Amino acid sequence: MMSLNEKCSTLKSSANRATQVDIIRKLGIAASSMTAQFTHENHYVPQSYLKRWAGLDGKIWTSRLLVPDERMPLWKPASARGIAKHQNLYTRIAAGRDTDEIERWLNEEFETPAQASIEKAIADERLSPQDWRQIIRFVAAQDVRTPATLHESMKRWETNLQTTIEEILTETVNKFSEAKQSGVAVETSSSPHAEYFPIRTTIELLPGVEHGHIGVEMIAGRGLWLFSLRHLLTKTLQVLFTHRWTILKCPEGMSWLTSDDPVVKLNYNSAKSYDFLGGWGSVGTEIYMPLGPRHLLYTRIGHRPPDRGTVLSLELANYFQRFTAENAHRFIFSRDQDNRLPELRRRHVSAEAFESEAKQWKNWHAQQTKAEQDLLVS
């Protein structure tokens, strides 16, 4: 697992006397005030969702995919309260204090409004257009809020972020150069919620010299991820409402597995050629998420889905189980102890990797906070 507090290097470019406003707009920075109340324990898979897999004793069978010792049991019972959570996963600093605004926003806007609609879905009741909308919103939030998504984002930023900043910076410099020559002022605007990721811009000018340097530093970490999360769930989310969704059932004697990354975005060509890199608006991508042990929300973008309530064949249902297991990040959850799990997804045994990852999450909030504060006061 890569480090969770990496910093992008400083970028500099020759420029005329440009203000920082356009650079900030391009990178999406805006100022706002935040509340100071907070909840430290962040469940990235809601307890209300996981409880649907609980048995009569209230326990959910849980299988770890990264273990320190091969002698650890394949399945262990756990409560919804004790799994799929990290301390301060969504916590950010505002006005010098912790705020849990993201946790509360996810709960108020996506989790709570969807619960009644999901209960109707798994009770096979008629769903209104608003019910479908609430369920789709819930799935969208679940897709972007997990550590798996954070990890994928970090890898992508490590590859692309430097180039993106350079391109934006060059475009900004050119725009101000053209504005100076034409005498037409550059229009600026701000992007909502972009105060989430810390950025520092510096302008170096020498007396009597027409040109100077603009430098940009930013953190590729928690703040940028939270900004991306809010952007996806307020803007990009709309594309999901254009797809045709249905609810499929597993055959008798089977129950759907779920995981700590339960939304699967499958690009499938054959049993030996597929990946989980599908997009929300990518034609042909199959998006699905188990809503409960028997019901699974499903769409194939650009295609008409099966009728709601269709019971899948055992062969097809096993494919869904396999993809759910392969897409999981660190945990798989089940209503029952499914001893076929090793055939679907082998766990990784490494005491070193297990301890390293546990240490990273223990230090997550302190490291991210320090990196952001160091940048802003430097």
Buried (B, 14 or more C-beta within 10 A) or exposed (E): EEEBBBBBEEBEBEBBEBEBBBBBBBBBBBEEEBEEEBBEEBBBBBBBBBBBBBEEEEBBBBBBBBBBEEEEEBBBEBBBEEBBBBEBBBBBBBEEEBBBBBBBBBBEBBBBBBBEBBBBBBEEEEBEEEBBBBBBBBBBBBBBBBBBBBBBBBEEBBEEBBEEBEEBBEEBBEBBBEBBEEEEEBEEEBBEBBBBBBBBBBBEBEEEEEEBBBBBBBBBBBBBBBBBBBBBBEEBBEBBEEBEBBBBBBBEEBBBBBBBBBBBBBBBEEEEEBEBEBEBBBEEBBBBBBBBBBBBBBBBBEEEBEEBEBBBEEEBBBBBBBBBBBBBBBBBBBBEEBEEBEEBBEBEBBEEBBEEBEEBBEEBBEBBBEBBEEBEEE
